[in-house]
Amino acid sequence: MAASGFGALDGVRVVDFTQMLAGPFCTQLLADHGAEVIKIEPMDGEDSRVAGPFHADDRLHAFGGYFASVNRNKRSICLNLKDSNACEVALQLIDTADVVVENYRAGVMERLGLSYETLRERNPKLVYAAIRGFGDPRTGKSPYAEWPAYDVVAQAMGGLMQINGPDAQTPLKVGPGVGDLYPATLCAFGIAAALLRAARTGQGQFLDVAMVDSVLALCERTVHQHSFQGLVPHPEGNRHPLLSPFGLFKAKDGFVTLAAHFDAWWVKLCGLIDRPDLVTDPRSATADARVAHRDYVYDQLELYTAAHTKAELAGLLGGKIPFGPVNNVAEIVADPHFSAREMVVPVEHPGVSQPMHVAGIPVKMSETPGRVTRRAPLAGEHTDEILREIGVGEARITELHEHHTVG
């Protein structure tokens, strides 16, 4: 049976038609806080199950780390949605749901007979959420509405690459899939807001999040820079265009970050590194001067930071000014902060005798904490269980299996 009784979203049923990264991450955010998420998969399972990486000891290869990382706390039912009988099962399931989430290209759900309009007629309180590259025509038809999109496209067209890179001429993709993950996060927020309204009014609504819109919202600074200053911002490397010092500095064994752009922080930092001359030097005495002469400021600070290890700098500067070492994942796993915050969590993994680890739940709640209660599901692991819950009899379940309508 579905895990229940925890989280702020306990009692909310989500029917999840999503795939790859953006949609599954959105529904996992809901599941982590107690929503019952039922993942609708094709008969052979979602394509991302084969994406890997796979642990060396995994002999089952039911799914890899990609799928495991964004599909925990969910149940799975396999439906052949090209079969009208499977679509009828989906409709029965949606009749019991509070939320539907999908990230197909526009028009796919309509062709399946599962459009928002159809579902709303059957279930007026339903919150229907769609994540697409360029949004849905219902809320504003983009000239690119039919274009397929992935993270890299969203990062490029939404403006993130224009301000990320080592120098003004070289745009650079951000490592994590923020073109998927940030839209997913905004969609989860939108769902929570729409659920609140539905609880008050009994009326659901259509919710649309475009990946490129979300990336633009993430890059909000560029819009006001263009409007207020007439600028077209470009990559600034590892420094802030408006604040100094505020960025990355070499250490003996890697890199650290620090921010001392306010005068009070600057005076404190200069005292900590025994450079009182920088407080009075006209090139660094004021916030405006430090921005105008940022190369000088960074060079002077790196005379100090490059002579010390990250650990030494943490002992000298940590907690005294805004400071942090640049961690790799091995350092993160060993860091007591992430242990105390339960941000690296073990989960069972089919085919492997030892637990695997995935990133934890960043939203902490005092009264209704989220938690990881189950691993990502096998494809169709809960098909029969879910069918029984919506009133499908045993004979009918057998028939659906025999006709390869469900799996």
C-alpha positions in Angstrom: 0.0 0.0 0.0 1.0 3.6 -0.4 3.0 5.2 2.4 0.8 7.6 4.3 0.5 9.6 7.5 3.5 12.0 7.0 4.2 15.3 5.4 2.3 18.4 4.7 0.8 16.9 1.6 -0.5 13.7 3.2 -3.8 12.8 1.6 -3.0 14.4 -1.8 -3.1 11.9 -4.7 -0.9 12.8 -7.7 -1.2 11.0 -11.0 2.2 11.4 -12.7 2.6 11.1 -16.5 6.1 12.6 -16.5 9.4 11.4 -17.8 13.1 12.1 -17.8 14.1 14.9 -15.3 11.8 18.0 -15.0 8.5 16.2 -14.4 9.8 13.4 -12.2 11.7 15.9 -10.0 8.6 18.0 -9.6 6.5 15.0 -8.5 9.2 13.7 -6.2 9.2 17.0 -4.4 5.5 16.4 -3.7 6.1 12.8 -2.8 8.9 13.7 -0.3 6.3 15.7 1.6 3.7 13.0 1.8 1.8 13.2 -1.4 0.8 9.8 -2.8 2.4 9.8 -6.3 1.3 7.2 -8.8 3.7 7.0 -11.8 2.1 6.1 -15.1 4.7 4.3 -17.3 4.7 2.7 -20.7 4.7 -1.1 -20.8 8.5 -1.4 -20.8 8.9 1.4 -18.2 10.1 4.9 -18.6 13.0 5.4 -21.0 15.2 7.0 -18.3 15.4 3.6 -16.5 18.2 2.6 -18.8 20.1 5.8 -18.6 22.4 4.6 -15.7 24.8 4.9 -14.1 24.6 1.3 -12.8 26.5 0.1 -9.8 29.2 -2.5 -10.6 27.4 -5.1 -8.5 24.0 -4.5 -10.0 22.9 -7.7 -11.9 19.3 -6.7 -12.3 19.6 -3.3 -14.1 16.0 -2.4 -13.3 17.0 1.2 -13.2 20.1 3.3 -12.7 21.1 6.2 -10.6 19.4 8.8 -12.9 16.0 7.2 -12.3 16.6 6.4 -8.7 17.5 10.0 -7.9 14.2 11.5 -9.0 11.6 8.8 -8.6 11.7 7.7 -4.9 8.6 7.7 -2.8 6.4 6.8 -5.8 4.4 3.8 -7.0 4.4 2.6 -10.6 1.6 1.3 -12.8 2.3 0.4 -16.5 -0.4 1.3 -19.0 -0.4 0.9 -22.8 -2.0 4.3 -23.4 -2.5 3.5 -27.1 -5.2 1.1 -26.0 -8.5 2.7 -25.2 -9.0 0.3 -22.3 -5.8 1.6 -20.7 -7.0 5.2 -21.1 -10.2 4.3 -19.4 -8.1 2.9 -16.5 -6.2 6.2 -16.4 -9.5 8.1 -16.3 -10.7 6.0 -13.4 -7.5 6.7 -11.6 -7.6 10.5 -12.3 -11.2 10.6 -11.0 -9.7 9.8 -7.6 -6.8 12.3 -7.9 -6.1 15.8 -6.8 -3.3 16.5 -9.2 -2.2 15.4 -12.7 1.4 16.3 -13.8 2.7 15.7 -17.4 5.6 17.0 -19.4 4.7 15.7 -22.9 4.9 18.1 -25.9 1.6 20.1 -26.3 -1.1 18.0 -27.8 -0.1 14.5 -26.7 -2.5 14.3 -23.8 -5.3 15.6 -26.1 -4.6 12.8 -28.6 -4.9 10.2 -25.8 -8.3 11.6 -24.8 -6.8 12.9 -21.5 -6.9 16.7 -22.1 -7.3 19.1 -19.2 -10.8 20.0 -20.5 -11.8 16.3 -20.5 -10.4 15.7 -17.1 -11.9 18.9 -15.6 -15.4 17.8 -16.7 -15.0 14.6 -14.7 -13.1 16.1 -11.7 -13.6 19.8 -11.3 -11.2 20.1 -8.3 -8.3 18.7 -10.3 -5.1 20.6 -10.5 -3.5 19.8 -13.9 0.2 20.8 -14.2 2.2 20.8 -17.4 5.9 21.4 -17.8 7.0 22.1 -21.4 9.9 23.7 -23.1 8.1 26.8 -24.3 4.8 26.6 -22.4 1.3 25.6 -23.3 -0.9 27.5 -25.8 -3.6 27.8 -23.2 -1.6 30.4 -21.3 0.2 32.2 -24.2 1.2 30.6 -27.4 4.9 30.8 -28.1 6.1 30.8 -31.7 8.4 28.0 -30.5 5.5 26.0 -28.9 6.2 22.9 -31.1 10.0 22.9 -30.6 11.3 20.1 -28.4 13.5 21.2 -25.5 15.9 19.9 -23.0 17.9 21.5 -20.2 20.6 22.8 -22.5 18.1 24.5 -24.8 16.4 26.1 -21.8 19.7 27.3 -20.4 20.6 28.8 -23.7 17.3 30.5 -24.7 16.4 31.6 -21.2 19.6 33.6 -20.8 21.6 31.6 -18.3 24.5 30.8 -20.7 24.8 34.5 -21.6 26.0 35.4 -18.1 27.8 32.1 -17.2 31.3 31.5 -18.5 35.0 32.1 -17.9 35.2 35.3 -19.9 33.0 37.8 -21.8 33.2 35.8 -25.1 32.6 32.3 -23.8 29.1 31.2 -22.7 29.1 28.1 -20.6 26.4 25.5 -19.7 25.8 25.1 -15.9 26.7 21.6 -14.8 23.4 20.5 -13.1 20.3 20.4 -15.2 18.9 23.6 -13.9 16.9 24.1 -17.1 14.9 21.1 -15.8 15.2 21.3 -12.1 14.2 24.9 -11.6 11.0 24.6 -13.7 10.2 21.5 -11.7 10.6 23.3 -8.5 8.4 26.2 -9.6 5.8 23.7 -10.8 5.8 22.1 -7.4 5.2 25.5 -5.9 2.4 26.2 -8.3 0.8 22.9 -7.5 0.9 23.6 -3.8 -0.7 27.1 -4.4 -3.4 25.7 -6.7 -4.2 22.9 -4.2 -4.7 25.5 -1.5 -7.2 27.4 -3.7 -8.9 24.1 -4.7 -9.4 23.3 -1.0 -11.0 26.7 -0.4 -13.2 26.8 -3.5 -13.6 23.3 -4.8 -12.2 24.4 -8.2 -9.0 23.2 -9.7 -7.1 24.8 -12.6 -4.6 24.4 -15.4 -1.0 25.2 -14.4 1.7 25.8 -17.0 5.4 26.1 -16.5 7.7 26.8 -19.4 11.4 25.7 -19.0 12.7 28.8 -20.8 10.5 31.1 -18.8 11.8 29.6 -15.6 15.4 30.1 -16.6 14.7 33.7 -17.4 13.2 34.1 -13.9 16.3 32.6 -12.5 18.3 35.2 -14.4 16.1 38.1 -13.2 19.2 40.3 -12.7 19.8 40.6 -16.4 16.4 42.1 -17.1 16.8 44.9 -14.6 20.3 45.5 -15.8 19.1 45.9 -19.3 16.2 48.1 -18.4 17.8 50.3 -15.8 21.3 50.5 -17.3 20.9 49.6 -20.9 23.3 46.7 -20.5 23.5 43.4 -22.3 25.2 41.4 -19.5 27.9 38.9 -20.5 29.8 36.1 -18.7 31.7 37.5 -15.7 33.7 34.4 -14.9 33.8 33.7 -11.1 33.2 37.3 -10.1 30.1 39.3 -9.4 29.6 42.2 -11.8 28.2 44.6 -9.2 30.0 43.5 -6.0 33.6 43.1 -4.9 35.1 41.0 -3.5 32.4 38.5 -4.1 33.5 35.3 -5.8 36.1 32.6 -6.2 39.7 32.6 -4.9 42.6 30.2 -5.3 43.7 28.1 -2.3 46.7 25.9 -2.0 44.6 22.8 -2.6 41.6 24.1 -4.6 39.3 27.1 -4.4 37.3 28.9 -1.8 34.5 31.6 -2.0 34.2 34.7 0.0 32.1 37.8 0.1 33.3 41.0 1.7 31.6 43.7 -0.5 30.1 45.6 2.4 32.5 47.9 4.2 32.0 46.3 7.5 32.9 42.8 6.1 35.8 44.3 4.2 37.3 45.9 7.3 37.0 42.6 9.1 38.5 40.6 6.4 41.5 42.9 6.1 42.1 42.5 9.8 41.8 38.7 9.6 44.5 38.5 6.9 46.6 41.3 8.5 46.2 43.7 5.6 45.1 47.0 7.2 46.6 48.9 4.3 43.7 47.6 2.1 41.2 49.5 4.2 42.8 52.9 3.4 44.1 52.2 -0.1 42.0 54.4 -2.5 41.6 51.4 -4.8 39.9 49.3 -2.1 38.7 51.7 0.6 35.1 51.9 -0.6 32.6 49.6 -2.2 32.6 51.5 -5.5 36.4 51.5 -5.6 36.5 47.8 -5.0 34.3 47.2 -8.0 36.2 49.6 -10.2 39.5 48.0 -9.2 38.3 44.4 -8.8 41.5 42.9 -10.4 43.6 44.6 -7.8 41.3 43.5 -5.0 41.3 39.9 -6.1 45.0 39.8 -6.7 45.7 41.1 -3.2 43.4 38.6 -1.6 44.8 35.7 -3.5 48.2 36.5 -2.2 46.8 35.3 1.1 44.3 32.6 0.1 46.7 30.8 -2.3 49.2 30.4 0.5 46.7 28.4 2.6 44.7 25.2 2.3 41.0 25.1 2.2 40.9 23.7 5.7 43.3 26.4 7.0 41.2 29.1 5.4 38.0 27.6 6.9 39.7 27.8 10.4 40.8 31.4 9.8 37.8 32.8 8.0 34.9 30.5 8.4 32.1 31.9 10.6 33.8 35.3 10.6 32.9 36.6 7.2 30.8 35.0 4.4 33.1 32.1 3.4 32.9 28.6 2.0 35.3 26.1 0.4 34.5 24.7 -3.1 33.5 21.1 -2.3 33.5 18.1 -4.5 31.0 15.4 -3.8 33.4 13.3 -1.8 34.0 16.3 0.5 30.2 16.8 0.7 29.5 13.2 1.8 32.2 13.6 4.5 31.0 17.0 5.7 29.2 16.9 9.1 26.8 19.6 7.9 25.2 17.4 5.2 25.1 14.5 7.7 23.3 16.6 10.3 20.9 17.9 7.7 20.2 14.4 6.3 21.1 15.6 2.8 22.7 12.3 1.6 20.3 9.5 2.3 20.6 5.7 1.8 17.9 3.9 -0.2 17.4 0.3 -1.1 18.3 -0.6 -4.7 17.1 -3.7 -6.5 19.9 -5.9 -7.6 22.4 -4.4 -5.2 22.9 -5.8 -1.7 24.1 -2.5 -0.2 22.0 0.7 -0.1 22.8 3.4 -2.6 22.7 7.1 -1.8 20.7 10.0 -3.3 20.4 13.7 -2.4 18.1 14.3 0.5 15.1 16.6 1.2 16.1 20.3 1.4 12.8 21.7 2.6 12.7 21.0 6.4 9.4 21.4 8.3 9.0 21.3 12.0 5.5 19.8 12.3 5.2 17.8 9.1 8.7 16.8 8.0 9.2 15.1 4.7 11.1 11.9 4.5 12.2 9.1 2.2 10.0 6.1 2.7 10.6 4.0 -0.3 13.0 3.5 -3.2 12.1 4.3 -6.8 9.7 1.6 -8.0 10.2 -1.2 -10.5 8.2 -0.7 -13.7 4.7 -1.7 -13.0 5.6 -2.9 -9.5 2.2 -1.6 -8.1 -0.1 -2.1 -11.1 -2.4 -4.7 -9.5 -2.4 -3.0 -6.2 -3.4 0.3 -7.7 -6.1 -1.3 -9.9 -7.7 -2.9 -6.9 -7.7 0.4 -5.0 -9.8 2.1 -7.8 -12.2 -0.8 -7.8 -11.1 -3.0 -10.7 -12.0 -6.6 -10.0 -9.7 -9.6 -10.2 -11.2 -11.0 -13.4 -10.9 -7.7 -15.1 -7.2 -7.3 -13.9 -6.4 -10.7 -15.4 -8.1 -9.7 -18.6 -6.2 -6.4 -18.8 -2.9 -8.3 -18.4 -3.8 -10.9 -21.0 -4.5 -8.2 -23.5 -1.2 -6.3 -22.6 -3.3 -3.3 -21.6 -1.5 -3.1 -18.3 1.9 -4.3 -17.1 
